[in-house]
């Protein structure tokens, strides 16, 4: 069950089509309140459409809908406006090509991909919380110092991957903090989205023939919305996956505690 990430070419469309042969029916979401950040395009838009089709009441939180999640005031306002939800999906993310700062001075990928998700999880009660991580996160060890203060010269791809590793860890830490809820983190595979084409143009050009559709990339998000699964786990194509498949990549307990401490301090 933990070997799906080692499937040759499994991250692309052919891998999804192979894995989907084992999929069952998606659970209904009738009446469920589902907040999906960054649902104005790409994976988030696909996930929202699928959840709508399953009967959910869905909400979008993105810049296009007026929510700048890098601004803690806006995150607090969003949580207060909704009050509570059944499912919170942390899908919004950014891969900067150059060093940028949030309104409070945090590096932008850190602010949106990590700090905003921790704040919204803390401030908006939800029964289920799902992070959309990335294959890039699997290539990086957890390094809190470099994640919060990226070294020079700035490398947006590496910084994005650091924050995505931290998301994998954060789901596990939240599962310990709040055992009555379910926290999950997933890898969507290589999907053809506007974010990939604009942030990773060379990668997009080389792989566009085998990229997943946004709907295929979002499938495990939608499945997790209705599935009864253990909390704190990492998922790929509806199966639990190894969060440390790359030799030499680590996530030490001391670093995990430091990550939690830094995020809590920003509340």
GULUMFI-94993 format. One line per field, with one value per residue (C-alpha): residue number from 1; x, y, z; residue in one letter. Coordinates in Angstrom, 2 decimals. Example, Ala and Ser with C-alpha at 12.3 -4.5 7.8 and 13.67 -1.06 7.14 Angstrom:
BEGIN
num = c(1/2) .
xx = c(12.30/13.67) .
yy = c(-4.50/-1.06) .
zz = c(7.80/7.14) .
residuo = c(a/s) .
# end
This chain:
BEGIN
num = c(1/2/3/4/5/6/7/8/9/10/11/12/13/14/15/16/17/18/19/20/21/22/23/24/25/26/27/28/29/30/31/32/33/34/35/36/37/38/39/40/41/42/43/44/45/46/47/48/49/50/51/52/53/54/55/56/57/58/59/60/61/62/63/64/65/66/67/68/69/70/71/72/73/74/75/76/77/78/79/80/81/82/83/84/85/86/87/88/89/90/91/92/93/94/95/96/97/98/99/100/101/102/103/104/105/106/107/108/109/110/111/112/113/114/115/116/117/118/119/120/121/122/123/124/125/126/127/128/129/130/131/132/133/134/135/136/137/138/139/140/141/142/143/144/145/146/147/148/149/150/151/152/153/154/155/156/157/158/159/160/161/162/163/164/165/166/167/168/169/170/171/172/173/174/175/176/177/178/179/180/181/182/183/184/185/186/187/188/189/190/191/192/193/194/195/196/197/198/199/200/201/202/203/204/205/206/207/208/209/210/211/212/213/214/215/216/217/218/219/220/221/222/223/224/225/226/227/228/229/230/231/232/233/234/235/236/237/238/239/240/241/242/243/244/245/246/247/248/249/250/251/252/253/254/255/256/257/258/259/260/261/262/263/264/265/266/267) .
xx = c(0.00/2.92/4.72/2.54/5.00/7.59/5.41/7.45/5.79/3.03/2.84/1.48/-1.76/-0.79/-0.15/-3.49/-5.30/-3.61/-4.33/-7.94/-8.77/-8.82/-11.02/-14.50/-17.40/-16.91/-18.91/-21.73/-21.21/-24.82/-25.12/-21.40/-19.85/-16.52/-14.07/-11.43/-8.73/-7.56/-10.68/-10.79/-8.64/-6.58/-6.93/-9.07/-11.64/-11.78/-12.16/-14.93/-16.88/-16.58/-17.67/-20.62/-21.64/-21.58/-24.00/-21.66/-22.01/-18.65/-16.86/-13.83/-11.15/-8.71/-7.37/-9.92/-12.75/-11.27/-9.34/-5.61/-4.61/-1.11/-2.75/-3.59/-6.38/-8.11/-7.58/-9.19/-12.08/-12.67/-12.79/-15.23/-17.45/-17.81/-17.85/-17.20/-17.09/-17.18/-14.11/-11.26/-9.05/-5.74/-5.20/-3.98/-0.26/2.42/5.83/7.57/10.18/11.85/11.89/8.60/7.17/3.69/2.01/3.66/7.10/7.20/8.62/5.60/5.63/6.08/3.25/0.67/1.61/2.36/1.60/-1.84/-2.82/-1.82/-3.73/-6.87/-6.75/-6.44/-9.13/-11.75/-13.21/-13.48/-14.09/-11.65/-8.62/-6.76/-3.48/-2.63/1.13/3.50/6.06/8.64/8.11/9.34/12.77/13.44/14.25/12.41/14.61/12.81/15.56/15.86/12.09/11.52/14.60/15.50/19.24/20.68/20.59/16.84/15.53/11.74/11.49/13.46/11.56/8.23/9.41/10.47/7.01/5.42/7.56/6.45/2.79/3.29/4.69/2.01/-0.81/0.85/1.36/-2.24/-3.44/-1.70/-2.98/-6.63/-7.35/-11.10/-10.64/-9.12/-6.07/-4.75/-2.18/-2.06/0.11/-1.88/0.70/1.78/-1.30/-1.70/-2.69/-2.07/0.23/2.48/2.65/3.49/5.84/7.58/7.48/10.35/8.89/5.48/6.92/8.78/5.88/2.74/2.11/1.68/0.31/-2.87/-6.00/-6.94/-9.80/-7.41/-5.05/-7.92/-9.44/-7.78/-8.84/-12.47/-12.11/-10.63/-13.57/-15.88/-13.57/-13.08/-9.28/-6.68/-5.60/-2.18/-1.38/0.00/-2.02/-1.48/-4.16/-6.44/-3.75/-1.53/1.97/5.43/6.16/9.93/10.53/13.73/16.95/18.61/15.57/14.68/12.07/13.60/11.47/13.38/12.74/9.06/8.77/10.56/8.15/5.14/6.68/7.43/3.92/2.24/4.29/2.89/-0.67) .
yy = c(0.00/2.34/1.69/3.66/6.57/4.15/3.29/4.22/7.23/6.96/10.70/11.34/10.53/6.91/6.25/7.71/5.60/2.45/3.32/4.33/0.74/0.06/3.04/2.62/5.06/8.42/9.01/11.54/14.95/16.11/19.10/19.20/22.68/22.54/25.45/25.12/27.76/28.74/27.27/29.82/27.66/24.49/21.72/23.82/24.57/20.91/19.82/22.34/21.18/17.55/18.32/20.33/17.35/15.17/17.50/19.70/23.42/24.71/27.99/29.51/31.54/32.99/36.34/36.29/36.00/38.77/36.77/37.45/34.60/36.00/38.75/37.48/40.04/38.55/35.00/35.91/37.63/34.57/32.29/34.63/34.91/31.16/30.22/26.54/24.06/20.32/20.16/22.63/22.07/23.93/24.08/27.65/27.85/29.92/29.24/32.65/33.14/35.84/36.79/38.43/39.38/39.15/42.16/41.18/40.67/36.88/35.23/34.69/30.88/30.51/32.96/31.34/27.66/27.21/30.06/30.80/27.13/26.87/30.02/28.99/25.52/27.10/29.76/27.91/24.78/21.86/18.13/17.35/19.29/18.41/19.85/19.67/19.10/18.36/15.89/18.60/18.27/14.68/15.87/18.08/17.36/19.43/22.47/25.09/27.70/27.70/27.55/30.65/32.50/31.24/31.47/33.55/33.29/32.81/29.70/29.72/26.08/24.89/27.19/25.92/22.35/23.19/24.52/21.44/19.15/21.23/20.71/16.94/17.31/19.78/17.33/14.83/17.43/18.63/15.02/14.87/18.31/17.66/13.89/14.36/15.67/14.11/15.72/14.52/15.60/14.44/14.52/15.27/13.92/15.89/17.85/20.31/23.51/27.22/27.26/24.55/26.11/29.58/28.63/25.62/26.28/23.93/21.09/21.75/21.67/18.40/16.58/18.06/14.89/12.84/15.42/14.61/16.65/18.94/16.56/13.62/15.65/16.66/13.18/12.22/15.53/14.79/11.20/12.36/14.74/11.76/8.90/7.52/7.40/7.51/11.02/12.49/10.35/11.13/10.02/9.53/8.24/7.17/5.09/5.83/6.66/6.86/10.52/9.83/7.78/9.56/8.21/10.70/12.95/13.36/14.81/14.89/15.17/18.26/20.00/19.07/20.58/23.70/24.02/23.86/26.41/28.90/28.61/28.92/32.04/33.68/33.28) .
zz = c(0.00/0.64/-2.67/-5.07/-5.18/-6.59/-9.59/-12.71/-14.37/-11.78/-11.21/-14.71/-16.48/-17.31/-13.63/-12.63/-15.21/-13.86/-10.25/-10.98/-11.92/-8.16/-7.25/-5.82/-5.87/-4.19/-1.01/-1.19/0.41/0.63/2.93/3.78/4.00/2.16/1.98/-0.73/-0.87/-4.33/-5.98/-8.80/-11.09/-11.49/-8.92/-6.61/-9.31/-10.28/-6.66/-6.08/-9.13/-8.04/-4.47/-5.80/-7.92/-4.80/-3.02/-0.96/-0.26/-1.41/-0.80/-2.51/-0.76/-3.29/-4.41/-7.22/-4.70/-2.55/0.04/0.36/2.67/3.15/5.22/8.73/9.07/6.02/7.28/10.60/8.78/6.60/9.64/11.40/8.33/7.88/11.58/10.95/8.07/7.68/5.43/4.97/1.91/1.84/-1.91/-2.52/-3.11/-4.78/-6.32/-6.62/-9.31/-7.20/-3.54/-2.55/0.83/2.36/4.04/7.34/5.79/5.45/2.33/0.09/-0.31/3.44/4.09/1.80/1.63/5.31/7.72/6.25/6.39/10.06/10.98/9.13/10.68/14.13/13.62/11.55/13.19/10.76/11.07/8.27/7.04/3.83/2.53/-1.19/-1.11/-3.99/-5.24/-4.70/-0.97/-1.12/-2.27/0.77/4.39/6.96/7.63/9.69/9.61/5.81/5.35/7.46/6.17/2.68/2.01/-0.80/-3.72/-3.49/-5.24/-5.53/-6.60/-3.57/-1.21/-2.57/-2.00/1.58/2.38/0.83/3.03/5.99/5.01/5.16/8.66/9.71/8.99/11.32/14.05/13.85/14.15/17.53/18.56/17.72/17.75/17.42/13.85/10.73/9.11/5.77/3.21/-0.39/-3.51/-6.70/-9.13/-12.18/-13.24/-16.09/-14.30/-14.89/-11.88/-13.31/-16.77/-15.43/-12.56/-14.15/-17.91/-18.78/-16.73/-18.30/-21.82/-21.22/-19.54/-21.09/-23.06/-19.87/-17.41/-15.54/-16.03/-13.12/-12.36/-12.06/-9.87/-7.59/-7.33/-4.04/-2.46/-3.31/-2.12/1.21/1.73/2.11/3.12/6.62/6.91/9.71/10.68/9.98/6.93/3.48/0.44/-3.30/-5.67/-2.81/-1.12/1.86/0.62/2.15/3.05/2.98/-0.20/-1.22/0.38/2.69/3.10/6.78/9.10/12.56/15.71/16.89/13.57/13.71/17.20/15.99/13.06/15.36/17.71/14.93/13.48/16.86/17.61/14.45/15.71) .
residuo = c(x/x/x/x/x/x/x/x/x/x/x/x/x/x/x/x/x/x/x/x/x/x/x/x/x/x/x/x/x/x/x/x/x/x/x/x/x/x/x/x/x/x/x/x/x/x/x/x/x/x/x/x/x/x/x/x/x/x/x/x/x/x/x/x/x/x/x/x/x/x/x/x/x/x/x/x/x/x/x/x/x/x/x/x/x/x/x/x/x/x/x/x/x/x/x/x/x/x/x/x/x/x/x/x/x/x/x/x/x/x/x/x/x/x/x/x/x/x/x/x/x/x/x/x/x/x/x/x/x/x/x/x/x/x/x/x/x/x/x/x/x/x/x/x/x/x/x/x/x/x/x/x/x/x/x/x/x/x/x/x/x/x/x/x/x/x/x/x/x/x/x/x/x/x/x/x/x/x/x/x/x/x/x/x/x/x/x/x/x/x/x/x/x/x/x/x/x/x/x/x/x/x/x/x/x/x/x/x/x/x/x/x/x/x/x/x/x/x/x/x/x/x/x/x/x/x/x/x/x/x/x/x/x/x/x/x/x/x/x/x/x/x/x/x/x/x/x/x/x/x/x/x/x/x/x/x/x/x/x/x/x/x/x/x/x/x/x) .
# end
